[in-house]
Amino acid sequence: MKIKLFCSAGMSTSLLVTKMQNVAKERGLDVEIAASPEATIVKETEACDVALMGQQVRFMLANAKEICEPKGVPIDVISMQDYGLMKGDKVLDQALRLAEKG
């Protein structure tokens, strides 16, 4: 499974990606997680299973859904609390739930 996190420059989510990867490894999950700037959402969602957006770009959710839904890629905004506290386990769980809903 490929999970993409989008934020303004792709940098603020790097720590969160690392925390999510550590949780996935602990759980024995085969996932690929990466962060990208929101400007690359069209290209970066071509080969991913689920996408999450950081709080700083949440205003772009409607536009992102227009890009992702035709591709069958579920997308949502990471909760403010989980993002702010860098809760890798909670954000990974959110991504997995989204992927299940498809």
C-alpha positions in Angstrom: 0.0 0.0 0.0 1.2 3.5 -0.9 0.3 6.4 1.3 1.0 10.0 0.3 0.9 13.0 2.7 0.6 16.4 1.2 1.5 19.8 2.8 2.6 23.2 1.6 6.2 22.3 0.8 6.4 18.6 1.6 8.7 19.3 4.5 6.5 19.7 7.6 5.1 16.1 7.2 8.6 14.5 7.0 8.7 13.8 10.8 5.2 12.5 10.7 6.1 10.2 7.8 9.0 8.8 9.8 6.7 8.2 12.8 4.1 6.4 10.6 6.8 4.3 9.0 8.1 3.2 12.5 4.6 2.2 13.5 4.0 0.3 10.3 7.3 -1.6 10.8 6.3 -2.4 14.4 3.0 -3.8 13.1 4.6 -5.7 10.3 2.6 -3.8 7.6 3.9 -3.5 4.1 3.3 0.2 3.4 5.2 2.9 1.6 4.7 6.4 3.0 6.0 9.6 1.6 5.4 13.3 1.8 5.1 15.7 -1.1 4.1 19.3 -1.7 0.5 19.9 -2.5 1.5 21.3 -5.9 2.4 17.8 -7.0 -0.9 16.2 -6.0 -1.9 15.5 -9.7 1.2 13.5 -10.4 1.8 12.0 -7.0 -1.7 10.4 -6.7 -1.2 8.4 -9.9 0.4 5.6 -8.1 -0.9 5.8 -4.5 -3.7 4.0 -2.6 -4.6 6.8 -0.1 -3.8 10.5 0.3 -3.8 12.7 3.4 -3.5 16.4 3.6 -1.7 18.4 6.3 -3.6 21.1 8.2 -2.0 24.0 6.4 -3.5 22.9 3.1 -6.9 21.7 4.4 -8.6 24.5 2.5 -7.7 22.6 -0.7 -9.6 19.5 0.2 -12.5 20.0 -2.3 -10.0 20.6 -5.2 -8.0 17.6 -4.1 -11.1 15.4 -4.0 -11.8 16.4 -7.6 -8.3 15.2 -8.5 -8.3 12.0 -6.4 -11.8 10.6 -6.6 -11.8 9.8 -10.4 -8.5 7.9 -9.7 -10.2 5.9 -6.9 -7.8 7.5 -4.3 -9.5 8.3 -1.0 -8.3 11.6 0.5 -8.9 13.4 3.8 -7.3 16.0 6.1 -5.2 14.8 9.0 -6.9 15.8 12.3 -5.4 18.9 13.8 -4.6 17.2 17.1 -2.9 14.1 15.5 -0.9 16.4 13.1 0.2 18.8 15.8 1.3 16.1 18.2 2.8 14.0 15.4 0.8 10.9 16.3 2.1 8.5 13.7 0.0 5.7 14.9 -3.3 7.7 14.7 -2.5 9.0 11.2 -1.5 5.6 10.0 -4.8 4.2 11.3 -6.7 7.1 9.5 -5.0 6.2 6.3 -5.8 2.5 6.7 -9.4 3.2 7.4 -9.6 5.4 4.3 -8.1 2.7 2.2 -10.6 0.1 3.5 -13.5 2.4 2.5 -11.8 2.9 -0.9 
